[in-house]
Amino acid sequence: MEAEDEVLQVLEVCETVEEIKEVIITTIEEDSNTTNSPPVASCGLRTKPSQDDNWGETTTAVTGTSEHSLSQEDIVRITKDLEDSVGLDCRRYFTRTLAVILGLLVFLTPLAFLVLPHLLWPEKLQSCGTACEGLFISVAFKLLILLLAVWALFFRPARAGLPRVFVFRALLAVLVLLFVVSYWLFYGVRILDSQDENYQGIVQYAVSLVDALLFIHYLAIVLLELRQLQPCFSVCVTRSTDGETRHYNLGQLSIQRAALAIIEHYYCDFPVHNPALLSASKSRAAKHLAGLKVYNVDGEFPAAPAEGPGNNAAAGLAHSQSRAMIAAAARRRDTSHNELYYEEAEHERRVRKRKARLVVAVEEAFTHIKRMQEEEQKKAPGDVMDPREAAQAIFPSMARALQKYLRTTKQQHCHSMESIQQHLAFCITNNMTPKAFLESYLTPGPTLQYSRDHWLARQWTLISEASVTSGLKDGSIFLLKCVDFSLVVTSKKIPYIQMSEEYIDPKSHKFVLRLQSETSV
Amino acid sequence: MSFVPGQPVTAVVQRIEIQKLRQGNNLILGFSIGGGIDQDPGQNPFSEDKTDKGIYVTRITPGGPADVAGLMMGDKIMQVNGWDMTMVTHDKARKRLTKKNEDVVRLLVTRKSLEEAVKQSMGGFPRP
């Protein structure tokens, strides 16, 4: 018990210090490599090649700066973040106010058409008969339906900030504006100027305006929502760092909207990006190149920016150097495949061993608590715990095994101790089995399952050769770059399918025996 | 040995006469037949054309009357005592061969080697 308490304490100490330290450590590394601080493992997303795996069990020392200082890079980063968020919000509010103004204009126009004659020339106006008053009811209900429809379609919380303007929405806004302006023009010239007495005609004019607005709303639904529902393209999304690939079917969308749809799928389908898993292949690649050095024995030094024939000589020299390196590398007896094979087998074995210990530890831990029944509630008011306390009570017995397993599978930066305890309390509350509790640690889940700093939702960049408001085409390729990785997206058109029909009469299913007798005579 | 439906069948045949042997109450010929228009022609191992539904000799008892008379395995039986055997059911073929009142059966059989032999002999004489 004491050793586990110690482990618990150490874990807690490191945990609280880690958040503040992350900022400082990166600047030390960036500024100078001369400080002798031991390479501390960063819990963030930037991992360094020499990572100390014992982050949970050793305390660390920070040299030079105090715990609350910021460096120049951090200030720049913070102001940039502020600018980004303020910039986007400015644009969002601008479009929102424009939309509200347009909406008010659209709603008040029919009412204005109906009310203005009463205000301006009430004596000349013919009285409104039954048919005309019936039209009032129709205008009222149509306006109500239009109000609800516009609220449902347009006033939803924005889910993304796209780089360029949404072309269809802009077109529809312009269309509505032109439409309303042309109605006002007609009204102004033919009715206000001439002070028309036929009030029923004016009411019918207002009704026709509302009808036309409903039809424009129908057009908006078709253009904005329905058109992209029918799948037209099959896109293949590959993550550049580890090759995870998924395929999705999308309809006819512009490139930026397709990118948005793909990012939303990314957050729920792709396992979380773990840069710690890529260090092995990088070290292998480094080893391939490290063994050879090229020496120039003939004495010609290729100057870097040489012009004319000198440049050609330098380029030729560089070519021959690289060719020599490739030839030498091919001839060298490379046993790295052997090392890879045995390393992977060893790693597999280690992971399975730790997993077995973890499963046993967790199952044992779960047997220490049980849900209290109703009758027992009156009997023992002493040792009753709520889920969080129960989780804290059984956590130490499995902490070590879990931490070792996470370290072996290089997932330790994805799960903080707080999150593990929260998850444990959640599982206990919902009567989940130990296997259900472990599932989120044994397999890497989608990105949203982890804490917010893994999401990187504000750092996506769309890189495309074609204009991002142009539509998706067969063979269009674009990149979605996040901080350390990018998603490469290629699209293919779903082929035109020609289906033909063949009719089978239900009575045509007949069978015969395959006879083959042999008779002796 | 293949046939075109509706056209007369031409084949080089050998005449074989088998004396039936009395064994107890039965008269036996000493071979087995397979095939027939009610059978599956695809499973016939001896036919060249797998749609041929004729009667074929599938087994010969060594030393039996058929063996003595010169019948060979794989022969296709075209006629038995003047009765056609190219379009009969299996049972009809059996009955024609095992008539109790007949002591001898005269078969017309055909096989591939007969055709080959005739072709070779004819090829030697150039036509005038």
Interface residues (C-beta under 8 A of the other chain):
Chain A: R514 L515 Q516 S517 E518 T519 S520 V521
Chain B: I28 L29 F31 S32 I33 G34 G36 D38 Q39 D40 Q43 N44 T58 R59 T61 H90 R94 L97 T98
